Amino acid sequence: MRRAGTVLRNLTPRPSSRLAQLILVANFVALGVLVAGMLALTETRRGLVNAKLDSLRAQGELIANVLAEGASDGAPAPVLRNDDARAILRQLYVPEESRVLVFDKGGQIVADSHLLADVFEETVLPPPGQPRPDLANTARSLPSRILDTVSNLLRSPEERAALDRDLGDEVRQVINGEIVAGVRREADGRRVVSVSIPIQPVRAVVGVVTIESYDLDRLIEAERRALLPFVLIAALVTTMSSLALTVFIARPVRRLARAAREARRAGGRRVKMPDLRSRNDEIGELGVALSEMTEALYDRLDAIESFAADVSHELKNPLTSIRSAAEVLPNARDAERRDKLLAVILADVRRLDRLISDISRASRVDAELAREDVGRFDLAGLLSELADTYNAMDGRRAEIVIERKVRNGMVLGRDGPLGQVFRNLLDNAMTFSPEGGKVWVRLVRGHRNGRPSLLVQVDDEGPGIPEANLETVFQRFYTERPRGAAFGTHSGLGLAIARQIVEAHGGRITASNRKAEGGGVAGARFTVELPAATAD
């Protein structure tokens, strides 16, 4: 029992869930319209009314022919004999739910099948259109009256006028030689199927036979009661489907919204999103996308915090050096001492300027990558232009040699940021290369994850990279100075920016050492792999 109660509480939507309320209301409104339409339109089934009209018309024609033969005289102007009409009508069998009325040529009622007795003269006949008191139905229920009102609104004006016609008008119309058949409404609201047929011995009309059936409402009520089990089943199915939609849609969406609010209030603390990976639908995709988005935001926040800490550390060193030199400068006794201190201050200022410029460039990388569109461009042409530019510079330390081993050097990417990557790599290789050395740039074909790619290898003739630092060199503010290089000439952000740009293009960058013939280190090698635009 406790478990069943728990399941029921889990299935029951909370009142504050607007989506659950919307699901319930939408389903029940649709069901209500369908049920009301079925119940209201049941009475418009023309097959039921037409079958009743055909039956009454056949009975009415038979009664009219009998009365024309046995209750009219043979005079040139025939007249209906009232006593004979009553006697004939008394001998006929009329079902209890039906009523036969006989009118004379003047529209006055002559006989009523429900009021015929042994002493007819003592019985007062009701006026046309008024049923016998014992035929009056009990008050109909409120749902029946509501459905009748709805069905009446669905009728055309012509149908409503025909339904509200008077029996006296119908009798006068039949005396002119017409047959009138249809459904009309009694004074108490009941519907009556009636057929009025003229009594004609030859051609002259001597009277009217009206046969009415009062069981139309009963038949309609029976059909409505027969629909009730189906309505209850439909309501049960609608309720279960609404609860299922609430559980499988509204509840997960609410959990995701609650987790998102918790993440907003957490102040940087990681909040685990609901795990919806097992759902193979759009809600599961939404949960996975939201979880990946929050993880990316957390990673970005962590990166920003780490970057801010690294920046403050790197800026603190030259500022400390400048402060120390500035404090000692007033106490310097000779010009040579003052010149050295001023030189330290100027070097640290240049170092600060370089750090700030590189930090600003690193912080703009993501924004620049987001603004620029990805397109096809010639990577081989970009490398050739860079090589020509570096080789034409005065005071260059080494020569750049291009080795192209592919016919098609087109890649998918942004030429501006990728140009910065290879400028950083060439600057790094030129810094560590010996005077008069060479830097080789090779463009070769590769494959990654079953797709064609292009590999760019930048080799130098420097001392190489310590094996323990092959991955560390891509961290921010990591510096490895060559021999003879002045302190502070490198900010340690070039390779970190290069990796950031390459990974944003779906590629990768790695560092390794080239081996000489004797087994020693011949230089460093940086390899950049990018998706190719077309196959070779």
Buried (B, 14 or more C-beta within 10 A) or exposed (E): EEEEEEEEEEEEBEEEBEBBBBBBEEBBEEBEEEBBEBBBEBBEEEEBBEEBBEBBBEBBBBBBBBBBEEBBEEEEEBBBBBEBBBBBBBEBEBEEEBBBBBBBBEBEBBBBBBBBEEEBEEEEBBEBBBBEEEBEEEEBEEEBEEBBEBBBEEEEEEBEEBBEBEBEEBBBBBBEEEBBBBBBBBEEEBBBBBBBBBBBBEEBBBBBBBBBBBBBBEBBBEBBEEBEEEBEEBBEEBBEEBBEBBBEBBBBBBBBEEBBEEBEEEEEEEBEBBEBEEBEEEBBEBBBEBBEEBEEEBEEEEEEEEBEEBBEEBBEBBEEBBEBBEEBBEEBEEEEEBEBBBEBBEBBEBBBEBBEEBBEBBEEBEEBBEEEEEEEBBBBEBBBEBBEEBBEEEEBBBBBEBEBEBEBBBBBBBBEBBBBBBBBBBEBBBBBBBEEBBBBBBBBBBEBEEEBBBBBBBBBBBBBBEEEEBEEBBBBBBBBEBEEEEEBBBBBBBBBBBBBBBEBBBBBBBBBBBEEEEEEBBBBBBBBBBBBBEEE
